[in-house]
Amino acid sequence: MKQKVCIITGGNSGIGKAAAIQIAQQRHKVIIACRSQQRGAAALADIRQQANNEDVELMIVDMSLQSSIRAFAQAFLARYEVLDVLIQNAAAFDIRQKQIAFTEEGVEKIWATNHVGPVLLTDLLLDALKRSEQGRIITISSKGLVTYPFLKVDLDDPEFRERKFSVQKAYYQSKQAQVMYTYWLAKMLGETAVTANAIRVTNVQIDVDERYPHLPTLLRKMYSLKSRFSITPEEMAKTYTYLALSPDVAQTTGKYFDDPEHIVDSSAYTHDWESIEKVMQLTRRTMKQPVTA
Ligand SMILES: NC(=O)c1ccc[n+]([C@@H]2O[C@H](COP(=O)([O-])OP(=O)(O)OC[C@H]3O[C@@H](n4cnc5c(N)ncnc54)[C@H](OP(=O)(O)O)[C@@H]3O)[C@@H](O)[C@H]2O)c1
């Protein structure tokens, strides 16, 4: 079996870390792309040990910052010519967030991290993915979107500059945009060997104390109740690993997966081509410089 080179953004915790372990266990090269050197290094040691594979690396990227994504892509491309799998797993969602926050580049943080960042990173690494025998791009969305069947990306105000900010609305809008982006990518990649598929992540256990320290008691109780109906990160990561490695999906593109071998549908709006194009035009306008890679 040929060794694949795989990048997992946010590979230092939760599902991303579990996927890193599973993929490294199969002797593939994994690069976890994390924003914190400290958390990344701790996860790196753990992943290497649990996978019994030293061929795992840490590279630093802050997915909310386009300058950081460009620096990351440049550093990766200086060392690797080919990328086989790109898993766009990192995402911002903090249930405690009440106020809108902007990055130092002036973009609303959730939109920047969960949607604009992944689009830019893919753009910058696309040539390396095309050089792979069969490159794969995997984006991550959320099953929570089924509770918002009519949700649209607000084309006039995606960054909540005029309307009232809500962390849930911002998060689900970004995840809706990722699904639409995946359909767009699959079409753009057309006859190339590169595939693009999205994953509908269900309720997955999180380490509440680590993720949300000082959470009010009521919310803590809510999370502990929710976790009883949640699957483990390891279980969810099996879908990541399947889409990253399985020969069964070498030619599957533009699909939305719930679990291995189970394709689900997204809302009618996400399939509307005019809307997809508008979302992508909007995304391009948020990028600070044109992509030259
Ligand atoms: N857990 C669920 O129930 C659930 C449900 C639906 C969808 N999802 C999706 O599943 C994916 C994985 O979530 P998870 O449950 O594994 O959560 P998690 O443990 O909180 O993992 C999120 C990862 O993203 C990283 N991240 C956040 N902002 C970043 C930034 N600006 N730059 C780089 N990395 C950043 C985090 O890094 P730090 O450690 O530095 O914060 C962390 O490694 C996400 O896309 C999430 O939206 C999860």
The ligand as a Gaussian input file, in Angstrom:
#p B3LYP/6-31G(d) Opt

LIG

0 1
 N      -18.759000      17.488000      18.630000
 C      -19.907000      17.595000      17.988000
 O      -20.965000      17.221000      18.536000
 C      -19.955000      18.138000      16.578000
 C      -21.209000      18.221000      15.948000
 C      -21.272000      18.711000      14.646000
 C      -20.118000      19.071000      13.977000
 N      -18.922000      18.992000      14.624000
 C      -17.725000      19.397000      13.855000
 O      -16.722000      18.394000      13.961000
 C      -15.420000      18.995000      13.854000
 C      -14.548000      18.547000      14.999000
 O      -15.174000      18.935000      16.226000
 P      -14.806000      18.258000      17.631000
 O      -16.089000      17.808000      18.234000
 O      -13.699000      17.304000      17.472000
 O      -14.389000      19.574000      18.438000
 P      -13.034000      20.023000      19.118000
 O      -12.470000      18.935000      19.954000
 O      -13.392000      21.320000      19.776000
 O      -12.061000      20.260000      17.888000
 C      -12.028000      21.439000      17.174000
 C      -10.603000      21.625000      16.710000
 O      -10.552000      22.802000      15.894000
 C       -9.435000      23.551000      16.318000
 N       -9.563000      24.963000      15.992000
 C      -10.532000      25.833000      16.370000
 N      -10.262000      27.046000      15.888000
 C       -9.088000      26.947000      15.189000
 C       -8.294000      27.869000      14.470000
 N       -8.601000      29.170000      14.367000
 N       -7.179000      27.397000      13.872000
 C       -6.811000      26.096000      13.968000
 N       -7.526000      25.193000      14.654000
 C       -8.646000      25.621000      15.263000
 C       -9.370000      23.350000      17.827000
 O       -8.086000      23.736000      18.303000
 P       -7.838000      24.239000      19.798000
 O       -7.655000      23.000000      20.618000
 O       -6.616000      25.063000      19.671000
 O       -9.030000      25.023000      20.216000
 C       -9.622000      21.852000      17.871000
 O       -8.450000      21.153000      17.610000
 C      -15.667000      20.504000      13.786000
 O      -15.662000      20.918000      12.429000
 C      -17.055000      20.667000      14.372000
 O      -17.717000      21.831000      13.915000
 C      -18.806000      18.531000      15.900000

